[in-house]
Amino acid sequence: MKLRVLGVLSLLCVAMVIVVCSAILASASRELTQEVQINRVAALNRIAQVAYDAAVDGDSSQLQREMDRYSGLYGEGILVRLQEGTLRSGGLGEDRADVRDAVARANLNLSDTTLAPLQPFGTGSEVISRSFGSASQVLGEAVLEVNLDAAREKLRERWLVVGLAAFALGAVLLLGAARVSGWVLRPVHRLNSAVTELEATGRTSQLPEDGPPELRELSRSFTTMARTVSDSIESQRQLIADTSHQLRNPVGALRLRIDLLQLELQTPGEHTAAAGVLAELERVEEILDGVLKLAAAEHRVSEDSARGTLGPAPEGDKTAVDPFPVLQGEVERAGPAAGRAGASIVLAAPPDPVVQVSCNPHELAQMVGELLNNAIKYAPGARISVSVRERAGGAVIEVSDDGPGLAADERAAATTRFWRSPQHREIRGNGLGMTIVDKLAAANGGRLVLAERSPHGLEARIEFPRPSAWPDQEHGHG
């Protein structure tokens, strides 16, 4: 936007400079033309007076001396036609068409003493003429050559001065236009950045109040609105986290009471009913744990997005780490559960050379653990492969299985809160695992990609950019 506004202002500035310079140059041309014309008309009138005296006295010697003296001083020719003959000086003769025309007009008692406006570039001279004699009789004609080279040189000098002044004025106007456009548009750019930040993080910093009064008022209104929206989002997030946390105490007490109640039960039917209640209670606990994890993951996304807008993350929040030991630890931890489900987990050999990712180690372990738990739960008896490899521009952590997999539309919806595939309705779960992985991946600058594994199964990839995108953190890794 600034370039467009500056372009329009620049065109207006250039047009204004051109108009002003054109007026100044036209005025200078008229001034110099008038100055030359006045001087030469005065000289022509003097020559005409001397020529009149010569015509009356019949002696043209004085006239010839005056003509030669003038031509010698100014380098301009003179032609005077008397009834006795024609006198010449400075090489001016009737062989020139303009001289013949001037003599003819003067012979008709028509004075031609007007010069055309000067132009800075050109060559050649002009002639002016007049007749002399009595009121009733023309005694002769006088023609004066006007050399305009000196006047043209002076006009070129003025053009140069005006051109330099125009360049300086144009530069000042363009600088002023840039300052004015920056002053007007700076609040607009800040407002746009604040809107982007609010959309990404749910909060924004207070906008400085500068620029035109209307934009200052808009900045104040937006800051107030953004603060209200941020407080509302934070209150909702905190309410979810607090509610989930507070529910753990009564749920724990309820579990204790059920355990005590089971000790008093006598019949198999009563024990079966109590086991059903306990299973539902465990499902509630699982949902509460998932909600707490999701709230923490969304808070991390908000923090990371805000840092991306306002500045780099603090030292140690993201670190360039070797993900293979993390994968190794999570595979060992998930091994017993996989064995009970009849599944096997295969960890691929570490890449050589070592591949690093820029990620919080604890959150990386949580993401890999969630993917392994999903594969064990929803692909029982499957072969689960875990690997880390380098790719163009970064690294990929992959957890795949040869289970039933998900359809394309199901993969697209898998990161939605509480979404579960219709084919997994009978399997206990809360539908938050993939959502948590997706949020944590985004908080660490990566992304979760779900794809079909050939010939069947699900392939979950966490793609990270190259750690060099955070050079300070990479160099700080020991």
C-alpha positions in Angstrom: 0.0 0.0 0.0 2.8 2.4 0.8 4.3 2.0 -2.7 0.9 2.7 -4.3 0.3 5.8 -2.2 3.9 7.0 -2.7 3.6 6.4 -6.4 0.5 8.6 -6.6 2.1 11.3 -4.5 5.3 11.1 -6.6 3.3 11.6 -9.8 1.6 14.7 -8.3 4.9 16.1 -7.1 6.6 15.6 -10.5 3.6 17.2 -12.2 3.7 20.1 -9.9 7.5 20.6 -10.4 7.1 20.4 -14.2 4.3 23.0 -14.1 6.3 25.4 -11.9 9.5 24.9 -13.9 7.7 25.4 -17.2 6.2 28.7 -15.9 9.6 29.9 -14.7 11.4 28.9 -17.9 8.7 30.6 -20.1 9.0 33.7 -18.0 12.8 33.7 -18.4 12.5 33.3 -22.2 10.1 36.2 -22.4 12.3 38.3 -20.2 15.5 37.7 -22.2 13.7 38.2 -25.5 12.2 41.5 -24.4 15.7 42.6 -23.1 17.3 41.8 -26.5 14.5 43.4 -28.4 14.6 46.6 -26.5 18.4 46.9 -27.0 18.2 46.1 -30.7 15.2 48.4 -31.4 17.1 51.2 -29.7 20.1 50.6 -31.9 18.0 50.3 -35.0 16.3 53.6 -34.2 19.6 55.3 -33.9 20.8 53.9 -37.2 17.5 55.0 -38.8 18.0 58.6 -37.4 21.6 58.8 -38.8 20.3 57.3 -42.1 17.6 60.0 -42.3 20.2 62.8 -41.7 22.3 61.2 -44.4 19.4 61.1 -46.8 18.5 64.8 -46.2 22.2 66.0 -46.4 23.1 63.7 -49.3 26.3 62.6 -47.4 26.3 58.9 -46.3 29.9 58.7 -45.0 28.9 59.4 -41.4 26.2 56.7 -41.7 28.7 54.2 -43.0 31.1 54.9 -40.2 28.4 54.4 -37.6 27.3 51.1 -39.3 30.9 49.8 -39.4 31.5 50.8 -35.8 28.4 49.0 -34.6 29.1 45.8 -36.6 32.7 45.8 -35.3 31.5 46.1 -31.6 28.6 43.6 -31.7 29.3 41.4 -34.7 25.9 42.1 -36.2 25.3 43.2 -39.8 23.3 46.3 -40.9 21.8 47.1 -44.3 20.4 50.6 -45.1 18.8 51.3 -48.4 18.8 54.9 -49.5 17.5 56.5 -52.7 21.1 57.0 -53.8 22.1 53.4 -53.1 22.5 50.6 -50.5 25.0 50.7 -47.6 26.1 47.4 -45.9 28.2 46.4 -42.9 29.0 43.2 -41.1 28.4 41.1 -44.2 24.7 41.5 -44.2 23.3 41.5 -47.8 20.1 41.1 -49.7 21.0 37.6 -50.8 19.2 36.3 -47.6 15.5 35.8 -48.0 14.6 37.2 -44.6 16.5 40.4 -45.4 14.7 40.8 -48.6 11.4 40.3 -46.9 12.3 42.8 -44.1 13.2 45.4 -46.7 10.0 44.9 -48.6 7.9 45.3 -45.4 9.8 48.4 -44.4 9.3 49.9 -47.9 5.6 49.6 -47.2 6.2 51.6 -44.1 5.6 48.5 -41.9 8.0 48.3 -38.9 9.0 44.7 -38.0 10.8 45.0 -34.6 9.3 42.0 -32.8 11.5 39.0 -32.0 10.2 35.4 -31.6 10.5 34.0 -28.1 13.9 32.6 -27.4 14.6 28.9 -27.3 17.6 27.5 -25.4 18.7 25.3 -28.3 19.1 26.5 -31.8 21.3 28.6 -34.1 21.0 31.5 -36.5 20.0 35.1 -36.2 16.9 37.1 -36.9 16.4 40.6 -38.5 14.4 43.6 -37.5 13.6 46.4 -39.8 11.9 49.9 -40.1 11.6 52.7 -42.5 12.7 56.3 -42.1 11.7 59.5 -43.7 9.1 62.2 -43.4 5.5 61.9 -42.5 4.5 61.7 -46.2 7.5 60.1 -47.8 9.6 57.0 -47.1 13.3 58.0 -47.7 14.7 54.5 -47.0 14.8 51.3 -45.1 17.1 50.1 -42.3 17.6 46.4 -41.5 19.5 45.2 -38.4 20.7 41.6 -37.8 20.1 40.4 -34.3 22.6 37.7 -33.1 20.8 35.6 -30.5 23.7 33.2 -29.5 24.6 35.2 -26.3 21.0 35.3 -25.2 20.5 31.6 -25.9 23.6 30.9 -23.8 22.2 32.9 -20.9 18.9 31.1 -21.3 20.6 27.8 -21.1 22.3 28.8 -17.9 19.0 29.7 -16.5 17.6 26.4 -17.6 20.4 24.6 -15.8 19.8 26.6 -12.6 16.1 25.9 -12.8 16.7 22.2 -13.6 19.0 21.9 -10.5 16.4 23.7 -8.4 13.7 21.5 -9.8 15.7 18.4 -8.9 16.2 19.6 -5.4 12.6 20.6 -5.0 11.5 17.2 -6.4 13.7 15.4 -4.0 12.4 17.4 -1.1 8.8 16.8 -2.2 9.4 13.1 -2.6 11.0 12.9 0.8 8.1 14.8 2.2 5.7 12.5 0.4 7.5 9.4 1.8 7.4 10.9 5.3 3.7 11.8 5.0 2.7 8.4 3.5 4.8 6.6 6.2 3.1 8.7 8.9 -0.3 7.9 7.6 0.2 4.3 6.7 2.4 3.2 9.7 -0.7 2.9 12.0 -2.5 0.9 9.2 0.5 -1.6 9.0 0.6 -1.9 12.8 -3.2 -2.5 12.8 -2.8 -5.2 10.1 0.0 -6.9 12.1 -2.1 -6.7 15.3 -5.1 -8.3 13.5 -2.8 -11.1 12.2 -1.4 -11.6 15.7 -4.9 -11.6 17.3 -6.0 -14.2 14.8 -3.0 -16.5 15.4 -2.6 -16.1 19.2 -5.9 -14.7 20.5 -4.1 -11.7 21.9 -2.1 -8.7 20.8 0.0 -6.0 22.2 -1.2 -2.4 22.7 -1.0 -0.3 19.6 0.9 3.0 19.8 -1.4 6.0 19.2 0.2 7.9 16.3 -0.7 9.1 12.9 -3.8 11.1 11.9 -6.5 11.6 14.6 -8.9 9.2 12.9 -6.2 6.4 12.9 -5.3 7.1 16.5 -8.9 6.7 17.5 -9.1 3.4 15.4 -5.9 2.1 17.2 -7.5 2.9 20.6 -10.7 1.1 19.6 -8.9 -1.9 18.3 -6.7 -2.2 21.4 -9.8 -2.1 23.6 -11.6 -4.7 21.4 -8.5 -7.0 21.3 -8.0 -6.8 25.0 -11.7 -7.9 25.5 -11.3 -10.7 23.0 -8.0 -11.9 24.6 -9.5 -11.8 28.1 -12.5 -13.8 26.9 -10.4 -16.5 25.2 -8.0 -16.7 28.2 -11.0 -17.0 30.5 -12.4 -19.8 28.5 -9.1 -21.6 28.3 -8.6 -21.2 32.0 -12.1 -22.3 32.8 -11.5 -25.6 30.9 -8.2 -26.2 32.6 -9.6 -25.3 36.1 -12.8 -27.3 35.6 -10.8 -30.4 34.4 -8.4 -30.0 37.3 -11.1 -29.5 39.9 -13.1 -32.5 38.7 -10.1 -34.8 39.4 -10.7 -34.5 43.2 -14.4 -35.6 43.2 -13.6 -38.3 40.6 -10.8 -39.6 42.8 -13.0 -39.6 45.8 -15.7 -41.4 43.8 -13.1 -44.1 42.7 -12.2 -44.6 46.4 -15.8 -45.0 47.4 -16.4 -47.5 44.5 -13.3 -49.5 45.7 -14.7 -49.6 49.2 -18.1 -50.5 47.9 -16.6 -53.5 46.0 -15.4 -54.9 49.3 -19.0 -55.1 50.5 -20.4 -56.7 47.4 -21.4 -60.3 47.6 -23.0 -61.6 44.4 -21.3 -61.8 41.0 -24.0 -59.5 39.5 -23.1 -56.8 42.0 -19.4 -57.1 41.1 -20.2 -56.9 37.4 -22.2 -53.8 37.9 -19.5 -52.2 40.0 -16.9 -53.1 37.3 -19.1 -51.3 34.7 -19.3 -48.2 36.9 -15.5 -48.3 37.4 -14.9 -48.6 33.7 -17.0 -45.5 33.0 -15.2 -43.7 35.8 -11.9 -44.5 34.2 -13.2 -43.2 30.9 -14.1 -39.9 32.6 -10.6 -39.7 34.1 -9.1 -40.4 30.6 -11.2 -37.5 29.2 -10.1 -35.2 31.9 -6.5 -36.0 31.3 -6.9 -35.4 27.6 -8.6 -32.1 28.2 -5.8 -31.0 30.5 -3.2 -32.0 27.9 -5.1 -30.3 25.1 -5.4 -27.1 27.2 -1.7 -27.1 27.8 -0.9 -27.8 24.1 -3.2 -24.9 23.0 -1.5 -22.6 25.5 1.9 -23.6 24.0 0.6 -22.8 20.5 -0.5 -19.4 21.7 2.8 -18.7 23.4 4.8 -19.8 20.3 2.7 -17.7 17.9 3.0 -14.7 20.1 6.8 -15.1 20.2 6.9 -15.5 16.5 5.2 -12.1 16.2 6.9 -10.2 19.0 10.4 -11.7 19.1 12.4 -14.9 19.5 11.6 -17.5 22.0 13.6 -17.5 25.3 16.8 -19.6 25.3 16.1 -23.2 26.0 12.4 -23.2 25.1 13.3 -24.8 21.7 16.5 -26.7 21.4 18.1 -28.5 18.5 18.0 -32.1 19.8 18.7 -35.6 18.4 15.2 -37.1 18.4 16.4 -40.8 18.2 16.9 -41.2 22.0 13.5 -39.7 22.6 11.9 -42.2 20.1 13.9 -45.0 21.7 12.6 -44.2 25.2 9.0 -43.9 24.1 9.2 -47.3 22.1 10.5 -49.0 25.3 7.8 -47.4 27.4 5.0 -48.5 24.9 6.4 -52.0 24.5 4.4 -53.7 27.3 1.1 -52.2 26.1 1.9 -53.2 22.5 2.6 -56.8 23.7 -0.7 -57.0 25.4 -2.4 -55.8 22.2 -0.6 -58.3 20.1 1.3 -55.6 18.2 5.0 -55.2 17.6 7.0 -52.0 17.5 10.0 -51.7 15.2 12.4 -48.8 15.7 14.5 -48.1 12.6 18.2 -47.6 12.9 19.4 -44.0 13.7 20.2 -42.0 10.6 23.9 -41.3 9.8 24.8 -38.5 10.1 22.7 -37.5 13.1 19.5 -35.6 12.2 18.4 -32.9 14.6 15.0 -31.2 15.1 14.3 -28.0 16.9 11.7 -29.0 19.5 11.1 -29.1 23.2 12.3 -32.6 24.2 9.4 -33.3 26.7 6.8 -32.2 24.2 8.5 -34.3 21.5 8.2 -37.3 23.8 4.5 -36.5 24.5 3.8 -36.4 20.7 5.5 -39.7 19.9 3.8 -41.3 22.9 0.4 -40.2 21.7 1.0 -41.5 18.2 2.3 -44.9 19.6 -0.8 -45.2 21.9 -3.1 -44.5 19.0 -1.4 -47.1 16.8 -1.5 -49.7 19.6 -5.2 -48.9 20.5 -6.7 -48.7 17.0 -4.5 -51.2 15.1 -4.3 -54.2 17.5 -2.0 -56.9 16.2 -0.3 -54.5 13.7 3.3 -54.0 13.0 4.2 -50.5 14.1 7.3 -48.8 12.5 9.0 -45.8 14.1 11.7 -43.8 12.4 13.4 -40.5 12.0 14.9 -39.3 8.7 16.2 -36.3 7.0 14.2 -34.6 4.2 14.6 -31.6 2.0 14.7 -28.6 4.3 14.2 -30.4 7.6 13.5 -33.7 9.3 10.6 -36.1 9.7 9.5 -38.3 12.6 7.3 -41.1 11.4 5.0 -43.5 13.2 3.2 -45.9 10.9 1.2 -49.1 11.2 -0.2 -51.8 8.8 -3.7 -51.7 10.5 -7.0 -50.8 8.9 -6.0 -47.1 8.5 -8.4 -44.2 7.9 -10.2 -43.0 4.8 -9.1 -39.6 3.3 -12.1 -37.7 4.8 -11.4 -39.3 8.2 -7.7 -38.3 8.1 -8.8 -34.7 7.4 -11.1 -34.8 10.4 -8.7 -36.7 12.7 -7.3 -33.6 14.4 -10.7 -32.3 15.4 -11.4 -32.3 19.1 -13.3 -35.4 20.3 -13.5 -36.8 16.8 -13.4 -40.6 16.5 -13.7 -42.8 13.5 -17.0 -44.7 13.3 -15.1 -48.0 13.0 -13.5 -47.3 16.4 -16.6 -46.5 18.4 -16.3 -49.7 20.4 -12.7 -48.9 21.5 -12.3 -46.7 24.5 -10.8 -43.3 23.8 -11.5 -39.6 24.1 -10.7 -38.4 20.5 -8.1 -35.9 21.7 -4.8 -37.7 21.0 -4.3 -36.4 17.4 -5.5 -32.9 18.3 -2.8 -32.7 21.1 -0.1 -33.9 18.7 -1.2 -31.4 16.1 -1.2 -28.5 18.5 2.2 -29.4 20.0 3.7 -29.9 16.6 2.5 -26.4 15.6 3.9 -24.9 18.9 7.3 -26.3 18.0 7.3 -25.0 14.4 6.3 -28.3 12.8 3.2 -29.9 11.5 1.3 -33.2 11.7 0.6 -35.0 8.4 -1.6 -38.1 8.2 -1.3 -40.2 5.1 -2.3 -43.7 3.9 0.3 -46.4 4.2 0.7 -48.8 1.3 -0.9 -51.3 1.0 -3.0 -50.4 4.1 -2.6 -48.7 7.4 -1.9 -45.2 8.7 1.2 -43.1 8.4 1.6 -40.2 10.9 4.5 -37.8 10.2 5.7 -34.9 12.3 7.6 -32.7 9.9 10.1 -30.2 11.3 12.0 -27.4 9.5 15.8 -27.4 9.6 17.1 -26.4 13.0 19.3 -23.7 11.4 16.1 -21.6 11.2 16.9 -21.0 14.9 20.6 -20.4 14.7 21.0 -19.0 18.3 19.3 -22.0 19.8 21.2 -24.5 17.6 24.5 -23.0 18.7 23.5 -23.1 22.3 22.9 -26.8 22.2 25.6 -28.7 24.0 
